[in-house]
């Protein structure tokens, strides 16, 4: 989608601090971090929300989740992390491009609900 901010980041039209990239996925640091480690993992292909994902998207979504542990450790959260996928209006999804928040650090996290 032309106006999607995450699609613009994927295309390089908006700069980001990349943490990981391959042919299908991009992970980058959140510009308004809610924790010492706060990354966003997005598919390069636009999928509006988790509710819009189908069976054909399962391998890609699985890769996104499988990548979170490595990213958390490599970025300073060696002893665990939180993943959040906000979905739709009720789930407070602000950016309509499916993404996984990876939150962590060296101390336990308090309650939080990042908005994107």
Legacy VTK file of the C-alpha trace (Angstrom):
# vtk DataFile Version 3.0
C-alpha trace
ASCII
DATASET POLYDATA
POINTS 116 float
0.000 0.000 0.000
1.358 3.361 -0.983
0.353 5.316 2.154
1.205 2.672 4.796
4.018 3.966 7.009
5.481 0.484 7.512
5.426 -0.146 3.743
7.308 3.138 3.314
9.878 1.966 5.884
10.211 -1.378 4.065
10.768 0.466 0.762
13.374 2.747 2.378
11.308 5.894 1.865
11.335 6.507 5.628
14.582 5.782 7.494
14.674 3.250 10.312
17.240 1.755 12.640
17.216 -1.798 11.316
17.767 -4.762 13.594
17.187 -7.478 10.974
16.261 -7.823 7.323
15.770 -10.650 4.866
13.683 -11.147 1.715
10.383 -11.364 3.641
10.851 -9.601 6.984
12.159 -6.368 8.442
12.763 -5.653 12.130
13.543 -2.166 13.350
13.729 -0.161 16.563
10.526 1.624 17.612
10.912 5.425 17.484
8.835 5.745 20.684
10.116 2.817 22.760
7.966 1.572 25.619
10.877 -0.459 27.056
14.698 -0.414 26.856
14.419 -2.941 24.022
11.478 -2.232 21.701
11.577 -3.641 18.201
8.912 -4.031 15.544
8.940 -7.066 13.262
6.974 -6.577 10.040
6.447 -8.601 6.886
7.650 -6.800 3.793
4.408 -7.778 2.077
1.467 -5.703 3.281
-1.019 -7.577 5.464
-3.315 -5.102 7.202
-3.812 -6.991 10.475
-3.589 -10.414 12.022
-7.356 -10.710 11.453
-6.690 -10.397 7.704
-4.066 -13.144 7.630
-4.995 -16.468 6.075
-3.637 -20.001 6.037
-1.194 -19.053 3.286
0.352 -16.477 5.655
1.047 -19.034 8.414
4.679 -19.765 7.423
5.510 -16.055 7.302
3.790 -15.348 10.636
5.602 -18.310 12.160
8.945 -16.962 10.959
8.103 -13.585 12.506
7.457 -15.184 15.892
10.460 -17.522 15.672
12.743 -14.545 15.027
11.696 -12.681 18.190
13.949 -14.588 20.609
17.074 -14.014 18.565
16.263 -10.321 18.143
15.549 -9.857 21.846
18.857 -11.468 22.849
20.895 -9.608 20.225
19.426 -6.267 21.281
19.886 -6.487 25.041
17.151 -8.694 26.487
18.944 -11.962 27.298
16.525 -13.291 29.934
13.122 -13.051 28.271
10.894 -10.550 26.539
7.276 -9.734 25.742
5.628 -9.996 22.334
2.498 -8.030 21.499
0.366 -8.076 18.359
-2.327 -5.405 18.480
-5.152 -6.319 16.096
-7.829 -3.991 14.774
-9.657 -1.162 16.512
-10.503 -3.169 19.635
-6.876 -4.308 19.933
-5.694 -0.680 19.582
-3.798 -1.261 16.345
-2.773 2.170 15.094
-0.727 1.162 12.031
-2.713 -1.121 9.765
0.188 -3.365 8.763
0.589 -6.517 10.844
3.567 -6.257 13.205
4.967 -7.846 16.336
6.288 -5.691 19.165
9.307 -7.214 20.915
9.794 -5.565 24.307
12.469 -6.317 26.866
15.596 -5.232 28.625
17.557 -6.345 31.670
14.790 -5.769 34.254
11.272 -7.264 34.424
8.672 -5.306 32.462
5.669 -3.693 34.050
2.198 -3.693 32.496
2.102 -1.905 29.156
0.136 -1.767 25.947
2.164 -0.194 23.125
0.148 1.596 20.483
0.905 1.124 16.753
LINES 1 117
116 0 1 2 3 4 5 6 7 8 9 10 11 12 13 14 15 16 17 18 19 20 21 22 23 24 25 26 27 28 29 30 31 32 33 34 35 36 37 38 39 40 41 42 43 44 45 46 47 48 49 50 51 52 53 54 55 56 57 58 59 60 61 62 63 64 65 66 67 68 69 70 71 72 73 74 75 76 77 78 79 80 81 82 83 84 85 86 87 88 89 90 91 92 93 94 95 96 97 98 99 100 101 102 103 104 105 106 107 108 109 110 111 112 113 114 115
